[in-house]
Amino acid sequence: MELFKVFLLWGMIIISILIIAAIIRSAIGPSMTDRVIAVNMIGTMTIALIAMLAIYMAEDYLVDVCLIYAMISFLAVVILTKVYTGIYLQKKKMKAGPEAIADNLAIQPDLRTYVHTEERSMPSETSSDSETEEMS
């Protein structure tokens, strides 16, 4: 049992070092996407650290803390992603929502060509059915 506790202690030390590295990455990340991913990594590693601490200390209440922290971490990443999407759309002067697709295509003509080329490259079901009938 003593070897298992030593293993857990070293695992917690390594995860702590990785959390510090992720904090540095979230502070100096060149883009907002890097920062959001670093915050998600910090949350995930903290959940693992609390779970390992619960096993190390043999305390059951820490598992409940771990589950609550997982929910809060998930909500934080969702909110950060929503804020980042809003900032991105504001920079591009685009609107959000499904009804704004036509307006966004009118503002950004390069998106219109991308959408049309993607539609042409996707095979339709009717063409594949007719091709299989011709082959047989």
C-alpha angles and dihedrals in degrees: 000000000000092000090053091054091050089051091050091048092052090046091053091049092051092047090049090054090048091050090054090050090050091050089054090048092051090051098048101027110140094224138031090246091061090051094051092048091048091052089050090050091050090052093048094048091047090054090051091047093052091047091051090047090052090056093043094051095034091229117147097197090067089067088060089049088050092054093048091048090051091056092047092047091051092050091048092055092047091051093046090050091050091050091047091050090051092050091048093050091046091053091050091044089235129143126237127232137056094275091059097063094099092047092050091050090051091052096046112040093181088064090055092059091046092052093047094048091048091052091052093049094052112089115232124226094238094056092050091050092051091047092053091049091052092050094053 
